[in-house]
Amino acid sequence: MGASLPSKEANLFKLIVKSYETKQYKKGLKAADAILKKFPEHGETLSMKGLTLNCMDRKSEAYELVRLGVKNDIKSHVCWHVYGLLYRSDREYREAIKCYRNALRIDPDNIEILRDLSLLQAQMRDLTGFVETRQQLLTLKPNHRMNWIGFAVSHHLNSNGSKAVEILEAYEGTLEDDYPPDNERCEHGEMLLYKISLLEECGSFERALAEMHKKESKIVDKLAYKEQEVSLLVKIGRLEEAAELYRALLSMNPDNYSYYEGLQKCLGLYRDNGNYSSGEIDELDALYKSLAQQYTWSSAVKRIPLDFLQGEKFREAAFNYVRPLLTKGVPSLFSDLSPLYDQPGKADILEQLILELEHSIGTTGKYPGREEKEPPSTLLWTLFFLAQHYDRRGQYDVALSKIDEAIEHTPTVIDLYSVKSRILKHAGDLAAAAALADEARCMDLADRYVNSECVKRMLQADQVSLAEKTAALFTKDGDQHNNLHDMQCMWYELASGESYFRQGDLGRALKKFLAVEKHYADITEDQFDFHSYCLRKMTLRAYVEMLKFQDRLHSHAYFHKAAAGAIRCYIKLFDSPPRSTTEEDDDKADLPPSQKKKLKQKQRKAEARAKKEAEGKNEESSASGVSKSGKRHVKPVDPDPHGEKLLQVEDPLSEATKYLKLLQKNSPDSLETHLLSFEVNIRKQKILLALQAVKHLLRLNAEDPESHRCLIRFFHKVDLMTAPATDTEKLIWSVLEAERPAISQLQEKSLIEANKFFLHKHEDSLMHRAAAAEMLFVLETNKKSEALKLIEDSTNNLAPTNGALGSVREWKLRDCIAVHKLLETVLAEQDAALSEMESSLC
């Protein structure tokens, strides 16, 4: 570096590099200017000056200088390396890799460049290149532990676990017998556990177990050792030894559910579907009774039997489980038992049991068959449980009466108001739910969870401005937008986005949804630093798990919601594009002069108000941006707070396609993914892609109303298409003719007949009838009255239930809202929509 410079300037160049590494950028800049005064075209100095400026947020100057440096000294590996570092800082990893490869052509054995290249290859999952680079690093520095480990990990990631094991064994062959020293025991133990997990992954279970026993003294993490050992014993089939080891693990942690599951598997008493024979249930009951005597304080050993016990035994076990928790007052009891509601009959038993407890405590102050007097709070928590129980079963009137009774009993318990708010939300009164949540918040202003619950309810009620002010109470300096974004508070951004979308504010909705998408890009970026850290610290098993997690990151529910929300926004933007300024001006030209004058005055007032608000915010941010040291921290100003620029896209559907591809890759089994794919592609006139979406929908759930809608809409559009003219159109036509007979719903049926068959099959379902009615109107526009009659003749039958109190109707609130919207928009019948709303409330 700086070899072509005289000694004085060469020392200055070393100072630039040192200043860059120690983040003394002004000092480095001064040294660079001193060199460039004498040698203004020195490429390496120009590049280093550019790299320094990049760290000072002067990016345009940085790129200009680095490109000039490369141009002046194209054969310098330093210039190309710096160019790569510049691209890497902007996450342009592919360009950075190209620059590093150019640098390696000039200096193929440069350790620093090879190391930087390997990190980028791991980040981009260029696994073949990663293996080659790691091999080169090991060849150049075979006495460096990190190079051996990096080479092994590269082969593991490249699906060559056996080769990774060979490399680790070769590395162990270079070590002394008394290795490791005390200060490296943890790292070496982690490496050994990683090697054993590789052997297990390769199917060499016996060899892995032998290796474990041989190296036991060198493995520090004894819990991980036992868990790995028991996993291998189960896979080998030595179930008795595995069962003993699981019992040993349970003595260490009797509340670990996975240990109980493992013990059941060893004893042949585990079923994935939870369906056990009466003999197996008796054996399991005996097992857990013996375990309960050993681990008397364990919660898990009492809770797990509720999953497999039936009838009277379930009732007895449930009574023994809930009794102490009701006495103690555990608010999360219902959440703990809620999975039991998915098992037939258990919800009814729980209902009868808790009602008996309520009656007994209310009349005698004791549990049935008990002599001890219960504290008054036991009745409160019993009512609290019952309110949640009836809410879960859709009996909102009974749920509200129970929670009101609990509030009357003890009006100072915050959880009661939170649950009442949730019941009101489920019942459809969103404004009242938000008000109740705010009341709960005011009872404890220091509780962040209650505050967040309140914000969520407000957003569901579309009270966005109030929700923002409430959220700001727990943000730094009251700056909720930046602070919540910096904290990656995705639930808030998703709920805000959904609220703005419901209100028709597409700009702000898009802004919120895309903010969530950016968080996932940041999470992907955050893995970069771990590629070197984990190899250095030898946390290899956690590192590989982290990489696997990153590979499935975009299948997370929050990303799915954000991407789907953004796609819906772009579809709506395509269907109803914002009016251009010229169109608005044309409309204004037709107005009389007096109205024009009033309009201009309104605009001036709005502009003045916006300016005043902006100035106020700037003053607040500048006042709050002064730290204790006196330094001023300038917060970046959002140039597009309302998302107006996001709406100014030339092709909304191409933007939607970007996110659609991510959903198709990461959520292929979601019905919503393919519904959105159909909506986007049918608008883009991509007939075969729309057909592909329809086929996916039919594969996932052919009986879903949305799948039926897409099927009928698609082939109705095909039937209306003109005869093919070009070769491409003829090819598409031939594919459609070949695929149509393969769809069972349309075999030897016209679309009208297929729609009638679908209606007949699901005539008792409101949503299915609504879908059939809509498609009838699409296929035969003159039969609007018949379509309306199909919906109006729907009956809200009683759902099959054996509840001890009340009855539950089949219609769900969200379904009634969807049908109401259909009647208002597609069928354009206000009277029918009102009558539908009234019948749903009855």
N, C-alpha and C positions, 0 to 999 in steps of 0.2 A: 504494500500500500504506500502510495506517495513516493515510489522508487525513483521516478524521473525528476524529482525535485532536489534542489541543493539541501544540505544538512539542516540549515536553519528552518527552511520551509517544510522539510520532512518532519521535523519535530513539531512544528505547528499543526501539521496534518494529523499526527498522532494525538495531539491535544484535542482536535475536532472529534476524533473517534471516542476518546475518553470522555469528553464533555457530553456527547450523545448518550453514552452508556450510563453516565451518572446524572443525566437529565439537567445538565447546566447549559441550556440551549443558547442563552445570550453569549456566554463565554465562547462556545463553539462557533457561533455566528461571527464573532469578532475575529477569531483566528482564521476562519475561512475568508473573510474580507481582506485580511492582511496578505494571504497567499495570492488571492485573485487580483490584488493591486499590481503584483509583479507578473503573475502568470494568469491572465484573464481567461485563457482557453483550456486551463488544466481540467480535464474531464472528471477525474476522481474528486477533486475539491468541489467542483460544481455540483456533483451528485450528492456529496455529503452535506453541502449547504442546503440543497433541496430537501434532503431527509430531515435536517434540523428544522427547516421552515414548516415542514409537514406536521411536526410535533407542536408547532406554535399556531396551528390552525390556519396556516396560509397556504392552502392546498394548490390553488392555481399557479402561484409562483413556484411551489415545490415541483410540480409536474414539469413546468417549463424548464427549470434548471436541470432536473435529472435527465430529461430528454436531450437537452443540449450537451450534458456531460457524456451521455452514451454516444451521441453523434460525434463529439470531439475525440473520444477514446473508445471506439467500438470494440477493441480487443482487450479491454480491461474487465477482469472478472468482478472487480469492486463496483464498477458502474452498473453492470447487469444485476449484481446482488442487491445493490441499493434500489434499483428499479423494481425488483421483485418485492423488497420490503415495503416500498411505497404502495404497490398494488395490494399487498397483504393487509396493510392498515385500512384499506377501503373495501376489504372482503372480496376483492377481485382475484379469487384464488387460482383460477385457471390461467389468467394472465401472469400471475406471480410464478406459477410453475414453469411457464415458458421462459421467463427471465432467468430463473434458477438453472434451467437446462442450458441456456446460452452461456451462463457463467461457468458451468461445469465443462462445457466444451473447451473453454480456455484454460481452466484449472480443475481437472477431473478429480483431484485428490483433496480438495478443500473440505475439511471436516465441517466447518461452520455452515457452508452452503448445503452440503449433503444433509446435515441435521435439520436445517430449515426446510429443505425439500421433503424430507421424510414426514415432518409434522403436517405439511400441506397435503401430502398424499393420504395420510391417515384421516385428515379432516374431510377430504373429498371422496374417500373410500376407493382410491385408485390402488387396490390391494396388490396387484401384480407389480406395479411400480414401487410400492411400499416395501415389498419383499426384496426387490433388487437393490434399492437404496440402503436398506438395513444390512444387507449382505456386504455391500461395499464399505459401509462404516465399520463392520466387524473385521473385515479384511485389513483395513487401515489401522484400527486400534483394537487388537484382540485381547489386550490386558484390561479393558474397560468393561466392568460388569454390565452397565446399562446397554452396551451394544449387543451383548449376548442375549439379554432379556428382550430387547427390542426386536431382534431377529426372530426369536421364538414366538413372540406375540404376533409379529407380522404373518408368520405361517399359520398360526391359529386363526387369525381373522380371515386368512385366505382359504379357509376350510381344509387345512392340512395339519390336523392335530397331532398325528403320529410323528411328523417331521419336527414339530415344535417340541415334543417330548425328547426326541433324539438330541436336539440342540441343547436343551436344559441338562440332559445327562452328560453331554460333552463339556458343558460349563462346569458341572459338579466335578468332573474328572480333573479339572485344573486346580481344584481347591485342596488345601491341606486337610489332614484327618481331623485336626482339632478346630477346624473352621465351623461355625463363625465365632468371632470374639463377642464378648457380652454386649457391646454397643450395637451389634448388627444381628442379634438373634431374632428380633421381630421381623426384620426384612427377609432374612433367610427362611424363617418359618413360613412366611407368606408365599415365598417362591415355591417351597415344597408343597404347600396346600394347592397352589395353582397347578403344579405338575400333576398332582393326584387327581384334580378335577379334569385335567386334560385326558388322563388315562381312562377315567370314568366316561368321558364324552366319546372316547374312541371304542368303548365297549370292553376294555381290558380290566374287568372288575377284580378278578383274582390278583392280578399283578398290582393293581392300585392298592388293594388291601394289604398285600405283603409289603409294599413300599411304605405304607402308613405305619405299620407295626415296626418296621426297620428304623424309620426316622422319627419315631414318637418323641424321643428325648430332645430333638432339635426343633420341634413345633411348639411355639409358645401359646398360641390360641387354643386352649384345651376344649372350649365349647365348640368351636368350629371343627376341631379334630373329631369329637364325639358325633356331631351331626353328619360329618362326611362318612365316618365309619359306619353309622347305622344305615345310611343311604346305600352304601356298598353291600352291606350284609343282606338287606332286603332284595337287592338286584341279583345277588348270587343265589338267594333262596335259603339262607341260614336264618330262618324266621324266629327260632327260639332265642338265639343269641341277640337278634335285633330287638325282640320284645323286652329282654332283660335290660338292654341298653336304653330303650325308650323309657322304661320305668326309672332308670337312673337319671335320665334327662328330666323326667317329671319331678323327681325329688329336688332338682335344681330350680325348676320353674313350673309349678303345677297349674299355671294359668295360660300356658302355651297350647292353643288349640291344635296346632300341627302335630304336636307330640301325641295327643290323644288319637288323632286320625291315624298316625303311623302305627300306634299300638294296636288299633282296631284292624288295620291291614295285616299286621303280623299274626293276629289271632283269627284271620279269615272272617272278620265281622264288619266289613266295610263295603258299602254299595254307593256308587256315584250318584245314582238316582234317588237314594234314600228309601227305597222299597225293601223292607226286611220281612222275612217270614216270622211267624209267631215264636218259633223256637229260637231264632236269632235275636229277637227282641228280648226274650227271657235271659239269654246269655249276656247280652249287652247290659241289661238292667242289673244283673248280678255283678258284672265287672265294675260298673260305675258306683255301685253301692260299696264295694270293697275299696275302691279308690277314694270315695268320699270319706271313709273312716280314716284313711291315711292322711288325706289333705283336707282337713276340716275347714280351713279358711279359704280354700279355692272356690272362686265363683264359677269357673269353667266346668268343674266336675259336677256342679248342680244344674248348670244351664244346658249342657249337651244332651242329657237324657230327654229333655223336652222335644228334641227333634225327632226321636224315633219311638217314643212311647205313645200308646194309643188308649182311647177310652178312659176307664176309671183310673188306670195307672197314671195316665197323663194328667188327669185332674188332681190326683193326690200329689204328684211331683210338682205341678204348677202351683198348688196351694203352698207347699213347703218352700217353693222358690220366691213367690211374690210376697209372702207374709212378712218376713223380716225387712224386705226392701220398702214395703208400704209403711211399716212402722218407722223405719229410719228416714223415709222421705227422699227417695231417689228419683229425681225428675226424668231421668233417661230410661226408666223401666219399660215404658211402652216401646221406645225405639229398640230396646234389647229384644222384646218379644214380637215385634212386628213381622219378622220372617215367618213366624208360625201361621200367620193369616193366609199364606199361600198353600197351606196344607189343609185338605178337606176336613171340615168338622171341628178343627181345633179352635177357630175363632168363636164358634157357638159355645164350646165348653168354657172358654175363658170368660165369655160374656155372662153365662150363668153363674160361674164361680165368683166373679167380682161383684155381681149384683147381690149374691148371697152375703158376701163380706160387707157390702155397703149396708144392707138391711140389718145385719147382726150388730155392726159397730154403731149404726144410727140408733138402734133401739136399746141395746144393752151396754154399749161401749166396749165390747169384747169380740174377739174372733169366735166363730162357731166352735163349740167344744173346748174352749180355753177358759181358764179361771182368771188369768192376768188381765187387768184393766189396761186398755190402750190409751195412749195420749190423744188429745183432740185432733192433732195434726194427721193422724192415720186416716180419719174420715176425709180430710181435705185431699190427701194424695190418692185415695180410692176414687173420689169424684173426678180428680184430675185424669186418672187413667181411663175412666169410663168415657169422659168427654172425647179423648183421643181415639178411643175404640169406636165410638159411634161416628166420629168424623171419618175414620178409615172405611167404615161400611157405608158411607154416603147418607147417613141419617142425621142431617145437619141440625134439624129442629131439636132432636133429643140431645145431641152433642152440645148445643148452645144452652139448653136448660141445665145440663149437668155442670158446665163450666160457670154459668151464672150462680148456681148453688154453691160452687166452690169459692167464688169471689165473695159471695155474701158471708160465707163461713170465715174466711181470712182475706180481707181486701188488700193486704200489703205484700202478697207474693207476686213477684214480677212474672214468673213462668205462666201464671194463670192468664194474664193479659196477652202474652205472646201466643199461647195456644188458642185463645179466643180469636185473635187476629188471624191465625192460620185457618181456623174453621170458617170464618167469614170470607176469607179469600176463596176457599174451596166452594163455598155456597154462592159466590159470584158478586158479593158486595165489596168491591176492591177499595172504594173510598173509605168505608167503615173499617175495613181491615187496616188500612194505613193509619187511620186516626187511633185505633186501639194500639197499634205498634208504637206510635208516637207517645201514647200515654205510658206504655211500659218503659220506653226510653227515659222519660222524664222522672221515673221512679228511681233510676240509678244512672246519673249522667256520666259516671266514670267507667261504665261497662261498654267496651268496644263491640262485643258480639251483639248486644241488644240494639246498639246504634246501627250496626250493619243490617240487622233484621228489619229495623224500621225503614232504612234507606231502600231495601229491597221491596218492601210493601209499597212505598211511595212510587217507585219506578213502575211497579205492576199497575198502579192506579194512574200512571202517566202524569204524576206530579214531579216532573224532572227538576225544575228550579228549586223546589222545596227539598228534594232529595239531595241535590248538590250542596245546599247550605247545611243540611244535617250531616252529610259525609265530611264536610269541611271542619266540623268540630273536632275530628280526630286526625286531621292532617297537619303537617308542619306549616306554620305561619298562615294557616287557613287557605292555602293554595291547593284546592282539591284537585284541579285538573292535572297539573304537573306531578303532584305528589302521588296521586293514585295511579297515574301512568308509570311513574318511576318504580312504584312498588309492585307493578305488574298485577294490579287488582282486577283480574279478568271478569269475575262475576259482575262487578259494577259496570264495566264497559259493555258487557253483553246485555245486561238488563237495560242499560241506557239506550243501546243501539236498538233493541227490540221496541222500546217505548217510542223512540223517535220514528221508527219505521211504521208503527201503528198510527202515529200522528201525521204521517206523510212527509216528514222532514228527512228526505233521503240523504242530503248532504251530511248532516250530523250523524245519521245512522251509519252511513258508510265509514265516516271517520272513526267511530267507535269500533266497528267490526274490523277495520284494517289495523287499528291499534292493537287488537288481540293478535292478529296475524303477525305483526311486528314483534310481539313478545316471543312468539315461537321461533322467529328468525334469530332473535337475541339468544334464546336458550340453545339453539343449534350452534351459534357462534361461541357461546360460553364454554363449549367442550374443548376449544382449541388449546387452552392453557394446560389442560389435563394430559395431553398426549406426551409431554415431557415429564410433568410432575409425577404421574402415576408410575412411570418406568423408573424414575429416580427413587421414589419412596417405596416401590415394590408392592403397591396395592393393586395387584394384577387382576384378581378375581372381580373386585369392585370396578376396575377400569373396563374390563370386557363387558360386564353387565351394563355399565353406563353407555357404552357404544351401542349395545343392543337396544337399550331404551331410546337412544337418540334416533335409531333407525325406524322405530315405530312411533316417534314423537307426534307426528301429524295425525295419528289415529285417535288422539285424545279427544274426549267429548267436547271440551271447550273450543278446540280448534275447529271441530266439525260444525259447531253452532255458529262460530264467527264466519267461516267460509260460506256456509249455507245462507247466512244473513246477508253477506256481501253479494252473493249471486242473486238473491231475491231482489236486492236493491237495484242491481244492474238490469235485471229483467224488467222491473217496473220503470226504470229510466228509459229503457228501449221502447216500452209500450206507450209511455207518456213523456216524451222528451221535453225538457224545460224550454220555455219560449225564448227566442232570441231577442236581443235589444231592438233590432229593426222592427220586429213584429209588434213589440210593445209601443215603439214610437209611432207606428202606423195607427194603432188603436187610439193613442193620445191625440193624433191629428184630427180624428173624427169628433173629439169632444168639443163642446161650446167653450168660449174664452173664459167664462167665470169658473167652470170646473177645472180647466187647465191651471188657472191661477191658484185655486185651492190645493190642487195636487202638488204644485211646485212648493207651496208653503209647507205642506206636510213633509215633503222630501227634505227640505232645509232643516226643519225641526228634528227629524229622525237622524240626519247627519250630525247635527249639533249635539244631540243626546249621546250618540255613539262615540263622538270625539271626547265628550266630557267623561264618559265611563272609562274610555281607554286611558285618558290622562290620570284619572283616579286610581286605576289599577297599576299604572306605571309608578305613581307616587308611593303606593303601598308596597310594591315589589322592591323599589329602591330603598325604602325605609327598612324593610325587613331583610334586605340583602346585605346589611352591614354586619360583619361578624365581630366577635369580641376583640380580635386583633386589629380591628379598624379597617380591614380590607373589604372592598365592595364586591359581592358576588352577583354578577349580572345574569339574571335568568333569561333564557332564550324566549323571545316573543313568538307565539304561534302566528304565522302569517296567514293561516286559513282556519280561524276558530270555528266557523260554521260549515266547513266542508264544501264550500261553493266551488272551489277549484276541482274537487274530486268529481263533480257532476259534469265538468266540461271535458268529457271524453268523446272522441270521434266515434268510437265503436264500443258501446257498452257490452255487447255480447262477447267480443274478443277478450275484454277484461274479465268477464264472468267465466270464460273458458279456462283462464289461468288457474282459478281456484277450483273449478270443476275437476280439472285433471288431478289436482292434489287429493280431492275427495275420492275420485275413482281409484286412485292408487292406494289410499290409506283406509278408506271406509267402503270397500266394495260390497259388504253385506248389509249396508244400510238402505232401506227403501227410499229415504229422502234423497240420497245421492243420485239414484237413477230417475227419480221424479224430476229433479232439477236438470239432469242431463237431457231428459225428454223436452222439457220446457225451453231450454237453451237451443238445442239442435233443431227443434221444429221451427223455431223463429229464424234460425240461420239457413233454413231450407236444406239441412244436412239429413236427407231422408234415411240413409242407411244407419247413421249414428243414432237417429231417433228410434229406428227399428231395434237396434241393439239395446237401447234403454228399455224399450217395451218388453223385450225378451228377458232382460234381467229382472224386471218387476214381476213378470209372470213366474219366473223361477223362484223368487224370494217369497211372494205371497200373491197368488193369482186371484184370491178371493177378496183382496183389499179393494175398497171402493175407488181409491186413487189409481190402482193398477187397471181396473175396468175402464175408468175415464180415459186413461192414456191409450189403451188398446183401441177403443171405439173412435176416439179423436184421430188417431194415427191413420187407421184404415179408411175413415171417412175422408180425410185429406187426400189419401192415395186415390180413392175413387173419383175425386174431383179434379185430379191432375189431367192435363192434356196429354194426348198421345205422344210417345217419345219421338224426338227428331234426331238428336245427336247420338253418337256412339255411346257416350257416357250415360245418357238418359236411358238408352236401350239396355245397357248393362244393369243399371239400377232396377229397371222394370223386370228384367229376368230374375234378379235376386228376390224381388218382392213376390213374384209369381211362384218361385220355388219355396219361399219361406211360409207363405200364407197357409197352405194346407197342413203344415206341421204344427200350427197353433191349435190346440185341442178346443179352445173356446169358440173357434170359428169354423170348425170342420162341418162342411155341408150346411152351413147356416149363413144367412145374410146378417148384416150388422143389426138390423131391427130385431131379427129373431134371437140373436145372441144377447141383446139387451133385455128382451123379454124373459129369456131363460135365466139370466142373472137375477132379475127382479123376483121371479118365481122362487128361486133358490134361497133368496135372502129377504123374503117379504116382511119378516118381523123386525128387521133392523132399520132404524131411522136413516143412518148414514148410507146404507146400501140403496134404500129407496130414493134418497136424494140424488145419489150418483146416477141411478137408472132414469130418474126424471130429467136430470140435466142432459143426459145423452139422448133421450127421446126428443127433447127440444132441439138439440143440435142436428139430429138426423131428420126430423120432420118439424120444421119451424111453425107449421100451421096447427100443431097439436100442443100448443102452450097450455091450454085449459086442462088437458089430460095430464100433462106433466105436473101442473100445480095440484091436481086432485091426488096424484100419487103421494105427494108429500103431506097434503092435508089429511089424507086417510090413514096416516101412520098412527099407531096406538102406542102409548107409553105404558107398556105392560109392567107388571111386578117382576123384579128379578128373582130367580130361584134362591131363597135363603131360609135358613131355619132359625133366624134370630129370635131372641126371647122377647124383644120389644120392637114394635113398628114394622114398616115395610119399606123396601127400597125400589124405586123405579129404574127401568133400564136406561133411560136417556141420561146422558152426561151433559153437563153445562157447556163444555167446549164444543160438543157436537151440535147442540142447539144454536150456539153462536155461529158456527160454520154454516148451518142450514139457513139461518136468518140472513147471513151475508149473501148466500146464494140467491135467495128470493129477492133481495134488494138489488143485486147487481146483474146477475145473468138473466133471471126471469123477470126482473124489473116489476115486481108486484109488492107495493108497499103494504096493502091491506093484508095480504097473505102473510107477509113477514111479521106484522103486528100480531096476527092471530096465532102464528107459530110461537112467538115469544110468550104470549099469554098462556098458551097450553103448556109450555115448558115450565112455567112458574107454578102451575097448579099441582 
